[in-house]
Amino acid sequence: MTRAVSAVMAGLLCALAGLRHAASLRADEARLRRWGTILERLSVILREQADPLPTVLRQAADADAAPDRLLHRMAALMQAKPLITMQDIFSSLCEPCIEHDVLTRMFAGLGRGTLENRLLATTQAASEISLMTNQAAQRAAKDAKLWQTLGWTGGACLTLLLL
Amino acid sequence: MDWMETRQFLSPCFPEVVRTELEMLLPGELRELRIRADRPAVFVTATRTAQIGWAPGQMQLEALVEALSEHSLYARAEETCQGYITLRGGHRMGLCGRIVQRGSGHALQDIGSVCIRIACEWPGAADMLRSRLMLEDRPLSILIIGLPGTGKTTLLRDLARQLSSGRKALQLAVIDERGELAACLNGVPQLDVGVSADVLDGLSKAAAVPWLIRSMSPQVIVTDELSDADDAACVLDARACGCAICASVHGSSLQEVASRPAFAAMMAHRAFDLYAVLSAEGGGQITAMYDRSGSPLELS
């Protein structure tokens, strides 16, 4: 009896690992897509309004997604500790992710220089994020399904083997 | 903005060593803060100039400017091209560094030095001028002459406040080309220029004078730092329209100002009824006054 339960548990764990990886691929895609939208809005707001950057960040981040929450926290920290650069604030708040380097570079450019320089930093980051989003979408479409299937199949095989 | 508020505004933007120095200063004591990349920062007070133990790098200096502008430096390119930006509370941050050509204009690329001039209000500074500025019920025109940092703007601001406040308040308009007189933030003066003063912020004198005369019908126009023939022509225009003018100009004496070619027409037309010369030692102290023909007046 114990053996059977263990075998089923091991199979389920294997399936869960596959599902989790598939979910993370889809989450990457959704997060990158959201960053793309935010960066586009950021460019428009920067160009059309003359608000302080914390206000601009808050205006660009108007949804309840992880990137939006991160920008709101950045805006609050920029006002509380004005001497810390945007780049440092972002690095301290953002968890490791595939877009980390691109966004760090962007916030370094967004935090200094003329409007043109800042817009350039945003536009470059937006195009890089757009490419990454396409790749992530392909991965999510192809690999996510694969990992999901692998998880279930591997789990089933493991269970059968252990039984 | 009083000293407490000024300190609260400045402190978060500076490291601990500067914050400690700021804590020790008394209201009205700090005049300027001069910060240069890789060199010690300098406090200029009414009585001393002192170095402090903080020498920021260039990047730190840029971060400081960004912080003091409340992260809106990018949106104030026009001001930075003029060499300064007005901070909350009316303080002025002068900027210096590497200039790059951009199309037909130029832009400040790498900031190397910053001079923060602390705006201050001295209520009563213009008491002596106020009593002389009315002839029956008609306001007179006055030119305040002084070297940089001698209190011209502060004196002019208090004069504006006194003329446009009280029972006999005049309709007064302030041309605040550099944002120093009224220090408007979102159109609202941060410094007291009186209850019946209208402020036109950020416009050149040449454009502002016809604007004000057309739209606000002022009895008195107040403006600071006349600098060239165009400014002098504006004074004549305003006088021709029946407005009195209260203005300031850089200079050490009336003779020196009168000898400048740019002001020749203005002086020849005797555009001003009074001239006040400020002491080179600062503090808005008036050392000499002259009437419209240049004859000395007694100081009372």
Interface residues (C-beta under 8 A of the other chain):
Chain A: L46 Q49 A50 D51 P52 L53 P54 M78 A80 K81 P82 L83 I84 T85 G111 R112 G113 T114 L115 R118
Chain B: P12 C13 F14 P15 E62 A63 L64 E66 A67 L68 E70 H71 S72 Y74 A75 R76 A77 R102 A107 Q109
